[in-house]
């Protein structure tokens, strides 16, 4: 009898795929991100969770929690929560991880990236790989790059076209010290604040301005309700990374690991293209429109674009902000050069912190 039972168990173990591993799987995996689900961050996350659930036949069920609620709003404390396993996955801005991973500050060096070609050269190049490799020595797997975007300044007081225009204005910045240094060099008055409190601060006029990417944050936030002026200065770039606790990832079967990694790469690219919609050379729009046409955006991109269509049915971020009454200033390269020169001390202080090797690799990538 015992023998027969053992044989039955063995047969079940070997014949039912995934049955052994399933015993170790959690019924739900948590994933944290910093903003509301109505932003492209949330769409990247839901898209990722959907395709993973679908391709693993429900074995891996990821649940996204927006607003950094799993960290009580403390957006710069996400990394330790993932490395210790308190949270399983994070879809997170590199700024929010930069207090623990100093290399991420590369992207906040002011006016370092000329355009999206330079960004992609670095993210997909030697420097990008060095940074991901570094992260993977710290207890997590990193699946690659999504994007919050080039961070632009808005305020309720005046148009900004020269560094002098910044003087005395109070700006909310993320709690990452390179931003304090940047805004101080411009004689502005930076205040660090978690995103969880930032919207209220804009509403109540506690600060005059803030900086965040156009499509990924400012449009879904409806920034025009608080600030009349926006300057496209592209001072800093804010990539997003998708990371998972190493022990959790190792608990998946090799087959499931492959599914998750592939889904992550697809979701990150989808989110990055959505974020660049109308801002790059047309690559993003072409990619997203094709996905909407065949339904493979799962409705996420379609629904998002519906929320900010112009009267002619197109989605042009700059024209859309103007249609909402904003004064848009686009810096010329000479105007940018003036900002770059004044903020040079940020480089002097931060290159050694980031690591000269990573900085130089990034310069080589951009050549
Ligand atoms: O807090 C911000 O400004 C945001 C939403 O862009 C980040 O998470 C870095």
Boltz pocket constraint, residues with backbone or C-beta under 6 A from the ligand:
constraints:
  - pocket:
      binder: B
      contacts: [[A, 34], [A, 35], [A, 75], [A, 93], [A, 95], [A, 96], [A, 148], [A, 174], [A, 193], [A, 194], [A, 195], [A, 211], [A, 212], [A, 213], [A, 217]]
      max_distance: 6.0
